[in-house]
Amino acid sequence: MTTYSNLKYDHSFSSNATGTGGLTKISSQTASSSSSLSFTTGIDSSYKEYVFKFINIHPSTDDTRFVYQASINGGSNYNTTMTTTVFRAKHGEDGSGGALGYRTARDQAQGTSYQQLSEAVGADNDQCISGKLNLFDPSNTTFVKHFISEAPATISNDNLEILYVSGYHNTTSAINAVSFKFESGNIESGTIIMYGVS
């Protein structure tokens, strides 16, 4: 029986194949006590989907949340109106506290604040957040712009907590810049890579 695992390595797709989901790296940014990491170029009509991968994002301040917003004016303002929904899964390092539930305090209803993508990340040397955010068709000028984020983090009480966030930017203007930061303090270290999905 043919499976995806066999097919993806054994089949040579033609150069004009569509819908194969390949990632093209566009740019990356590495933090060094940075107030934020923003992508102000490269988000255009070249791709219908963009993926931002967070790798070992470590805060300078303990107990702070990783957040995201988008811009329609090249990064002059990050205040697009968005509606979001959030749920969390968690488990303690000591085996306690396993839970799954909706996070009412983390969502927005037509808000313009930065959207929380994590619970309170710890600043210990072994604590960080990794994950990804998918932004769909940001250059479309007919529809709103949907996004999805999955971001597991080691938080300040040594739980592993992952937030699943989905929502939409309620604008028909093209989104052409995005920004990531912590609610307080700097991004001490870590890398964010932006890909286009072909």
C-alpha positions as CSV (number, residue, x, y, z in Angstrom):
1,M,0.0,0.0,0.0
2,T,1.3,3.5,-0.9
3,T,1.5,5.9,2.0
4,Y,2.4,9.5,2.1
5,S,5.8,8.6,3.7
6,N,6.6,6.5,0.6
7,L,5.2,9.0,-1.9
8,K,6.9,12.1,-0.6
9,Y,10.4,10.6,-1.1
10,D,9.9,8.3,-4.0
11,H,7.9,10.5,-6.4
12,S,9.4,13.4,-8.3
13,F,6.8,16.2,-8.6
14,S,7.0,18.2,-11.8
15,S,8.2,21.8,-11.6
16,N,4.7,23.0,-12.2
17,A,3.0,20.9,-9.5
18,T,0.7,22.9,-7.3
19,G,-0.6,22.3,-3.8
20,T,2.5,20.4,-2.7
21,G,2.9,22.6,0.4
22,G,6.6,23.3,0.0
23,L,8.2,25.9,2.3
24,T,10.3,28.7,0.9
25,K,12.4,30.5,3.5
26,I,12.0,34.3,3.0
27,S,13.9,35.7,6.0
28,S,14.8,35.2,9.6
29,Q,15.5,37.3,12.6
30,T,17.5,36.4,15.7
31,A,16.9,38.3,19.0
32,S,19.7,39.8,21.2
33,S,17.9,41.6,24.0
34,S,15.4,42.9,21.3
35,S,12.2,44.7,22.2
36,S,10.5,43.0,19.3
37,L,11.1,41.0,16.1
38,S,9.2,42.5,13.2
39,F,8.9,41.5,9.6
40,T,8.2,44.5,7.4
41,T,9.3,43.2,4.0
42,G,8.5,40.0,2.1
43,I,4.8,39.7,3.0
44,D,3.1,40.3,-0.3
45,S,1.0,38.5,-3.0
46,S,3.8,36.1,-3.8
47,Y,2.3,33.5,-1.4
48,K,-1.2,32.6,-0.2
49,E,0.1,31.5,3.2
50,Y,3.0,32.5,5.4
51,V,4.4,30.5,8.3
52,F,6.4,32.0,11.1
53,K,8.4,29.5,13.2
54,F,9.5,30.5,16.7
55,I,12.7,28.7,17.9
56,N,13.7,28.9,21.5
57,I,12.3,32.4,22.2
58,H,13.6,33.3,25.6
59,P,12.4,36.3,27.6
60,S,14.6,38.7,29.7
61,T,11.7,39.1,32.2
62,D,10.1,36.2,34.1
63,D,6.4,35.4,33.8
64,T,5.6,37.2,30.6
65,R,3.4,36.3,27.6
66,F,4.6,36.1,24.0
67,V,2.3,38.2,21.7
68,Y,1.6,39.1,18.0
69,Q,0.0,41.8,15.9
70,A,-0.1,42.8,12.3
71,S,0.1,46.0,10.3
72,I,-1.5,47.3,7.1
73,N,1.0,50.2,6.7
74,G,4.4,48.5,6.6
75,G,4.8,48.5,10.4
76,S,4.0,52.1,11.2
77,N,1.2,50.8,13.5
78,Y,0.4,47.4,14.8
79,N,-3.2,47.7,15.7
80,T,-5.4,45.7,13.3
81,T,-8.8,44.7,14.6
82,M,-9.0,41.0,15.4
83,T,-11.3,38.4,16.8
84,T,-9.7,35.3,18.3
85,T,-10.3,32.1,20.3
86,V,-7.9,30.4,22.6
87,F,-7.6,27.1,24.4
88,R,-4.8,25.6,26.4
89,A,-3.4,22.2,27.3
90,K,-1.0,21.9,30.2
91,H,1.0,19.4,32.3
92,G,3.4,19.9,35.2
93,E,7.0,18.9,35.2
94,D,6.3,16.9,38.3
95,G,3.4,15.0,36.6
96,S,0.6,17.1,38.2
97,G,-1.9,19.6,36.9
98,G,-2.8,18.1,33.6
99,A,-5.7,20.1,32.1
100,L,-7.3,21.2,28.8
101,G,-9.7,24.1,28.6
102,Y,-10.9,27.3,26.9
103,R,-9.0,30.5,28.0
104,T,-11.6,33.3,28.2
105,A,-9.1,35.8,29.4
106,R,-6.7,35.3,26.4
107,D,-9.1,36.0,23.5
108,Q,-10.3,39.2,21.8
109,A,-13.6,40.2,20.3
110,Q,-12.9,43.0,17.8
111,G,-9.8,44.1,19.8
112,T,-6.8,45.9,18.6
113,S,-4.3,44.7,21.3
114,Y,-1.4,42.4,20.6
115,Q,-2.8,38.8,20.7
116,Q,-1.3,36.5,23.4
117,L,0.2,33.4,21.9
118,S,1.5,31.8,25.1
119,E,1.0,31.7,28.8
120,A,3.6,33.3,31.1
121,V,7.0,32.2,29.9
122,G,9.7,31.7,32.5
123,A,13.1,33.4,32.3
124,D,15.1,30.6,33.8
125,N,17.9,29.4,31.5
126,D,15.9,26.2,30.6
127,Q,12.6,28.0,29.8
128,C,11.5,29.3,26.4
129,I,8.7,29.2,23.8
130,S,8.8,27.5,20.4
131,G,6.0,27.0,17.9
132,K,4.5,28.5,14.8
133,L,1.9,30.9,13.4
134,N,0.2,30.5,10.0
135,L,-1.1,33.6,8.3
136,F,-3.4,33.1,5.3
137,D,-3.6,35.2,2.2
138,P,-2.5,38.4,3.8
139,S,-2.5,40.4,0.5
140,N,-6.2,39.6,-0.3
141,T,-8.3,42.8,-0.5
142,T,-11.7,41.0,-0.5
143,F,-11.7,38.9,2.7
144,V,-10.5,39.1,6.3
145,K,-7.1,37.5,7.1
146,H,-7.2,34.2,9.2
147,F,-4.4,32.9,11.3
148,I,-3.6,29.9,13.5
149,S,-0.9,29.6,16.2
150,E,0.4,26.6,18.2
151,A,3.0,27.6,20.8
152,P,4.2,25.3,23.6
153,A,6.1,27.1,26.3
154,T,7.9,26.3,29.6
155,I,6.3,28.7,31.9
156,S,7.5,30.2,35.1
157,N,6.1,27.5,37.4
158,D,7.7,24.7,35.3
159,N,4.5,23.6,33.6
160,L,4.5,22.9,29.9
161,E,1.6,24.8,28.6
162,I,0.6,25.1,24.9
163,L,-1.9,27.7,23.6
164,Y,-3.8,27.0,20.5
165,V,-4.9,30.3,19.0
166,S,-7.0,31.0,16.0
167,G,-8.6,34.2,14.7
168,Y,-8.9,36.7,12.0
169,H,-7.7,40.2,11.3
170,N,-11.0,42.0,10.5
171,T,-9.7,44.1,7.6
172,T,-9.9,43.9,3.8
173,S,-6.7,45.9,3.5
174,A,-3.6,43.9,2.7
175,I,-1.4,42.9,5.7
176,N,2.2,43.7,4.9
177,A,4.0,43.5,8.3
178,V,3.9,41.5,11.5
179,S,5.4,41.9,14.9
180,F,6.2,39.6,17.8
181,K,7.3,40.5,21.3
182,F,6.8,39.8,25.0
183,E,4.2,41.8,27.0
184,S,7.0,43.0,29.2
185,G,10.8,43.1,28.9
186,N,12.8,42.1,25.8
187,I,13.3,39.0,23.8
188,E,16.6,37.9,25.2
189,S,17.4,35.3,22.6
190,G,15.8,33.1,19.9
191,T,15.0,33.1,16.2
192,I,11.9,33.6,14.1
193,I,11.9,32.3,10.5
194,M,9.4,33.4,7.9
195,Y,8.4,31.0,5.1
196,G,6.1,31.3,2.1
197,V,4.0,28.2,1.4
198,S,3.9,27.2,-2.3
